[in-house]
Amino acid sequence: MKEISAKDLHAMRERGDALQLIDVREPEEAELCSIGGELIPMGEVVDRLDEVRKDMPVVLHCRSGKRSAAVIDALSSRYGFDNLINLQGGILAWAQEVDPTLDCG
């Protein structure tokens, strides 16, 4: 599975690189803090496959990286996605490495 560090993702976004960012956390988690990804909760991903791009890198994240890794594993093995990247350490890593003002509780 491909992974990206929070710092590398930040650099990609700063450069304006084409990518889709998907947050697989639950809505109440996203209300606490967000890094601007599209919210597609883990339990809804399969029903919303048409929203996951196949023509560019797609970075998925959750709180710590475990749920997004599970989603990537399922989408890759069952649906043939080969452009998915897991945010190492999730939004907690983003808060620690990129934006210390982000409070995810």
N, C-alpha and C positions, 0 to 999 in steps of 0.2 A: 504494500500500500504506500502510495506517495504521501509525504507529509511536508508541511511548510511551517517554519517558525513564525511567531508573531512579528518579529522584526522584518523578516523577508516579505511577509504578506503586506505589512505597512509600506515597505519600499515599493512593492508592485502597485499598490493603490496610489502612492504619491506620484509615481511615474505615469499613472493613467493606463496601465496595462489592462487589456480586456480580460475580465474575469467575472464570474458570478459568485456571490457570497451568499451562502444559505445557512441560516440559524435553525438547528433542529431541536432547540429547547422548547419548552412549553410556553404558552403566551404569558403566564404570570412571571416566568423567569425573564422573558424578554422585556417585560414592563420595568423590571428593576434596573436593567442595564442592557445596552445594545451597542454593537459596533457597525450597525447599518446594514446588516444582511437581510435578505428576504426570509421571513419567518415561515418555515414549513415544518411543524412539529414532527418528531420521529414517527409517531403513529399515523401520520397523514401522508408521508412521503410516497408510498406505493400508489395511493389514490391520486396523487398530484404529479406523477412522473412527467407529464407534459410540460411542467414548469421548470424542470431541470434541464439546462442547456446541454447540448452535445457538441456544439460548435466552438467551444472555448473552455479554458480551465474553470472548474467549479470547485471552490473551496467550501467545505462544510465545517461547521463548528458547533460545539455545545458548551457546557460549563468547563469540562476538564479534558475533553477529547475522546472519551470512551464511547458515548452514544453516537457521535459523528463517525467514529471508526466502524461501529457496527452497521450504520446505515450505508457507508461506503462499501463494506464487505458484501452486504445484501444486494445493492444496486449493481455492483461489478459482477458478481457471480450469477445473479438471476436475470439481469436485464442488459448485460453487456456494456455497461458504462466503462470507459477507459480514460476518462478525463477528470476524475474526482481526486481531490487532495484534502487531506485531513489537517486541520489547524492543530499543531502540537500543543497540548496543554490547554486547549480551548480558550474561552474568553478570560479565564483566570490568568493564563499566560499573557494575553493581550494587556490586561490591567497591570500586570507586573512589569512587562518588558517595554510596552509602548505608551500606555496612558494610565499612570498611577492615580489619576483623579477619578477613574472609573470605579464605582463601588457596586459590586455585584452581590453584596451581602454575605 
